Amino acid sequence: MTFQLHDVHYTPVEARAATIKDGGDDPDATHGAKIIATVSWSDNPGVDIDGGVGVGRVTKPGLPIPVGMAAINPVPRQMIRSTVESVLSDYDIERGVKVVISVPDGEEIAKKTLNGRLGILGGISILGTRGIVVPFSTSSYKASIAYAMNVAKEQGIRTVVLTTGGRSEKYAMKLFPELPIEAFIEMGDFVGFSAKHAKRVGMEEIRFVGMMGKFSKVAQGIMMVHAKSATIDFSFLADLARRVGVPVENIEHVLTANTASQVGDFIVEWGYPEFFTQVAEACCEQVLNHIGGDMRIATHLTTLGGEYLGGSEIGG
């Protein structure tokens, strides 16, 4: 991959160049952003790397960058440092160098990210684990979940609320207004990974909040709930429906439903709220078994419109 340079300016004491971020197929808020590097001589030895306009500052512990520093991750820092050191070596130069990374629209772009919740203020993060964008990167999503939990831990939080997306998170915040914003983490489809990491960092309780589609899979023991990873087992839902007394003549509607949400609508219409308790309880049991116990697990189900369906809690 090659990138075109823009706005190249240099003097005997300073050089500046910009490039445009190409996020490829990744759903990246920074796609198309102008990234500027300004390099100047420094009186201090070594390579000093800092953030300028539009690059956030770390204000909370738990991230891979210490509080007070620019939110430029370790891998990009090392890539910048090794490149500068290589050029200095090629020309036998022994002088200190300062590199400042700026993003003119970074503060505005950051409003579309979770940076504020993580304590990164004033702009975007310069991220990277390998220097390569992988479309819809599993590793980067998992890393963001881990960072969010680490920040929550450092804030003294021991209960996290895991949701599958922005809509379910909004409902979760209404359910648990007493919890700080750092306690709410979008886990996406990574149920098993998120639960295990919560236990790993010392959380005492996980509260899952979401809708029938994803959590009907968790209830079966599926811990990666992407649509392509597993389909909904309507016979499983039919068995739960029989268990709570749904008449035989209605079971066929469950078996031939288009979606798990439609099953939920049927159950509400027929008046069997215990069904949702059964689904939630199965979710709790499966997650607790997946992580090896020793945590309190709760699951709360809502409709697409945010109406509460039911929940359950086990462990502790």
C-alpha positions in Angstrom: 0.0 0.0 0.0 1.3 3.5 -0.9 0.1 6.8 0.4 0.3 10.2 -1.2 1.9 13.0 0.8 0.2 16.4 1.1 1.2 19.8 2.3 4.9 19.1 2.5 6.9 22.0 4.0 10.4 22.0 5.4 13.0 24.4 6.7 16.5 23.7 8.1 14.9 23.2 11.6 11.5 21.6 10.9 9.6 19.5 8.3 6.0 18.8 8.0 3.9 16.4 5.8 0.4 15.1 5.8 -1.4 12.0 4.5 -5.1 11.0 4.3 -6.2 8.0 6.5 -7.6 5.1 4.4 -9.6 2.9 6.6 -10.2 0.4 3.7 -13.3 -1.7 4.4 -13.1 -1.1 8.2 -16.1 0.9 9.6 -13.7 3.6 10.9 -14.7 7.1 12.1 -11.2 8.3 11.1 -11.5 7.2 7.4 -10.6 10.2 5.3 -9.0 12.2 8.1 -5.9 14.2 7.5 -2.9 13.1 9.6 0.0 15.5 10.0 3.5 14.7 11.2 5.7 17.7 12.2 9.4 16.8 12.8 11.9 19.2 14.4 15.3 19.1 16.1 15.3 18.8 19.9 17.8 19.7 22.5 16.9 16.5 24.3 18.5 13.2 23.2 16.4 10.5 21.5 13.1 10.6 19.8 10.3 12.5 21.6 6.8 11.7 20.3 3.8 13.8 21.2 0.3 14.6 20.0 -0.8 18.0 18.7 -4.1 19.4 17.7 -6.8 16.8 17.4 -4.9 14.0 19.2 -6.4 13.1 22.5 -4.8 13.0 25.9 -5.1 10.1 28.3 -6.8 11.2 31.6 -7.8 7.8 33.1 -5.6 4.8 34.0 -6.1 1.4 32.5 -4.9 2.2 28.9 -1.6 1.1 27.4 -0.5 4.8 27.6 0.1 6.5 30.9 -2.1 9.3 32.1 -1.1 12.7 30.8 0.5 11.4 27.5 -0.9 11.8 24.0 -3.1 8.8 23.0 -0.6 7.3 20.6 -0.5 3.6 21.2 2.8 1.7 21.8 3.0 0.1 18.3 2.6 3.4 16.3 5.1 5.0 18.7 7.6 2.3 18.1 7.1 2.5 14.3 7.7 6.2 14.4 10.7 5.9 16.6 12.4 3.2 14.6 11.8 5.1 11.3 13.4 8.3 12.7 16.3 6.4 14.3 16.9 4.6 10.9 17.2 7.9 9.1 19.4 9.4 11.7 21.7 6.4 11.5 21.8 6.5 7.7 23.2 10.1 7.9 25.4 9.6 11.0 23.4 12.2 12.9 23.4 12.3 16.7 20.7 14.8 17.6 17.4 14.7 19.4 14.2 14.8 17.3 10.7 15.7 18.3 7.7 14.3 16.3 4.3 15.8 16.8 1.2 14.0 15.2 -1.8 16.2 14.6 -5.3 15.6 13.2 -7.0 18.9 12.3 -10.5 17.5 12.6 -9.6 15.1 15.4 -11.7 16.7 18.1 -14.8 16.6 16.0 -14.1 13.0 14.8 -13.6 11.9 18.5 -17.3 12.7 19.2 -18.2 9.6 17.0 -16.0 7.4 19.1 -15.9 6.0 22.7 -12.8 8.0 23.5 -14.5 10.3 26.0 -15.7 7.3 28.0 -12.2 5.8 28.1 -10.8 9.1 29.4 -9.2 10.2 26.1 -10.0 13.9 25.8 -9.4 16.5 23.1 -9.2 14.3 20.0 -8.8 10.9 18.5 -6.4 8.1 19.4 -3.6 7.0 17.1 -4.1 3.2 17.4 -2.5 0.2 15.9 -1.4 -3.3 17.0 0.5 -4.4 13.8 0.4 -1.3 11.5 -2.0 -3.1 9.2 -5.8 -2.5 9.0 -7.7 -5.8 8.9 -11.3 -5.3 7.7 -13.8 -5.7 10.6 -10.8 -6.7 12.7 -11.7 -9.1 15.4 -8.5 -8.4 17.3 -9.0 -4.6 17.3 -12.6 -5.0 18.6 -11.4 -7.4 21.3 -8.7 -4.9 22.2 -11.2 -2.1 22.6 -13.3 -4.3 24.9 -10.2 -5.1 27.0 -9.2 -1.5 27.2 -12.7 -0.5 28.3 -12.7 -3.1 31.1 -9.2 -2.1 32.2 -10.3 1.5 32.5 -13.5 0.4 34.4 -11.3 -1.6 36.8 -9.0 1.3 37.5 -12.1 3.4 38.3 -12.9 1.0 41.1 -15.8 -0.5 39.2 -16.6 -4.2 39.9 -19.9 -4.5 38.0 -19.9 -4.2 34.2 -22.9 -4.1 31.9 -22.3 -5.8 28.6 -24.4 -5.1 25.6 -24.4 -6.1 21.9 -24.7 -2.6 20.5 -25.6 1.0 20.9 -29.4 0.5 21.1 -29.2 -2.1 23.8 -26.6 0.0 25.7 -29.0 2.9 25.7 -31.7 0.6 27.3 -29.2 -0.7 29.8 -28.3 2.8 31.0 -32.0 3.4 31.7 -32.2 0.1 33.6 -29.1 0.9 35.7 -28.9 4.7 36.1 -26.9 4.3 39.3 -23.8 2.9 37.5 -21.1 5.1 36.1 -20.8 5.4 32.3 -17.5 3.4 32.3 -19.4 0.4 33.5 -21.2 0.1 30.2 -19.3 -1.8 27.5 -20.4 -2.7 24.0 -19.2 -6.3 23.6 -20.6 -6.7 20.1 -20.8 -10.4 19.2 -17.9 -11.4 21.6 -19.9 -12.7 24.5 -17.4 -15.4 25.7 -14.3 -13.3 25.3 -15.9 -10.4 27.2 -17.1 -12.5 30.0 -13.7 -14.2 30.4 -11.9 -10.9 30.3 -14.3 -9.5 32.9 -13.4 -12.3 35.2 -9.7 -11.9 34.4 -9.6 -8.3 35.5 -11.4 -9.0 38.7 -15.0 -8.0 38.0 -17.5 -9.4 40.5 -20.7 -9.1 38.4 -21.7 -9.1 34.8 -25.1 -7.8 33.7 -26.0 -8.6 30.1 -28.6 -6.5 28.4 -29.9 -7.2 24.9 -32.6 -8.6 22.6 -33.8 -12.1 21.8 -31.8 -12.6 18.6 -28.4 -12.6 20.1 -29.3 -14.0 23.6 -31.4 -16.9 22.3 -28.0 -18.1 20.9 -26.2 -17.5 24.2 -28.9 -19.5 26.0 -27.8 -22.5 23.8 -24.1 -22.0 24.8 -23.0 -20.1 21.7 -20.5 -17.5 22.9 -19.8 -15.9 19.5 -23.1 -14.6 18.3 -22.4 -13.1 14.9 -25.1 -14.0 12.4 -22.6 -15.9 10.3 -21.2 -17.9 13.2 -24.5 -19.6 14.3 -28.1 -19.6 13.4 -31.0 -19.5 15.7 -32.3 -22.9 16.8 -36.1 -22.5 16.8 -36.6 -26.0 18.2 -34.7 -24.9 21.3 -37.0 -21.9 21.7 -40.0 -24.2 21.1 -38.8 -26.5 23.9 -38.6 -23.5 26.3 -42.1 -22.5 25.2 -43.5 -26.0 25.9 -41.8 -25.9 29.3 -43.7 -22.7 30.4 -47.0 -24.1 29.1 -47.4 -22.6 25.6 -50.2 -24.7 24.0 -49.3 -27.3 21.4 -51.2 -25.5 18.7 -49.0 -22.4 19.2 -45.7 -24.3 19.1 -45.8 -24.5 15.3 -45.7 -20.7 15.2 -42.4 -20.8 17.2 -40.9 -23.4 15.0 -41.7 -21.5 11.8 -41.0 -18.0 13.0 -38.7 -15.7 10.9 -36.7 -14.4 13.8 -36.2 -14.8 17.5 -37.7 -11.4 18.0 -40.8 -12.6 16.3 -40.9 -15.5 18.7 -40.7 -12.9 21.5 -43.6 -11.0 20.1 -45.7 -14.2 20.0 -44.8 -15.0 23.6 -45.8 -11.5 24.7 -49.1 -11.7 22.8 -49.9 -15.2 24.3 -49.0 -14.0 27.8 -46.2 -16.3 29.0 -43.6 -13.9 30.6 -41.9 -16.9 32.3 -40.5 -17.8 28.9 -38.2 -14.8 29.0 -37.1 -15.7 32.5 -36.2 -19.2 31.2 -34.1 -17.7 28.3 -32.3 -15.3 30.6 -31.6 -18.1 33.2 -30.2 -20.3 30.4 -27.9 -17.4 29.3 -26.6 -17.0 32.8 -26.0 -20.7 33.3 -24.1 -21.0 30.0 -21.9 -17.9 30.6 -21.1 -19.0 34.2 -20.2 -22.5 32.9 -18.1 -20.9 30.1 -16.0 -18.8 32.5 -15.7 -21.5 35.2 -17.9 -19.9 37.9 -17.1 -17.5 40.7 -19.0 -14.6 39.4 -22.5 -13.1 39.6 -24.2 -13.2 36.2 -27.4 -11.5 35.2 -29.2 -11.3 31.9 -32.0 -8.8 31.0 -34.0 -9.1 27.8 -35.6 -6.2 26.0 -37.6 -5.7 22.7 -36.2 -3.7 19.8 -38.2 -0.8 21.1 -36.7 -1.0 24.6 -39.6 -2.7 26.4 -38.4 -5.0 29.2 -39.2 -8.6 28.7 -37.6 -10.4 31.7 -34.4 -11.4 33.3 -32.6 -13.7 35.7 -29.5 -13.7 37.9 -27.4 -16.5 39.2 -24.0 -17.0 40.9 -22.3 -14.8 43.4 
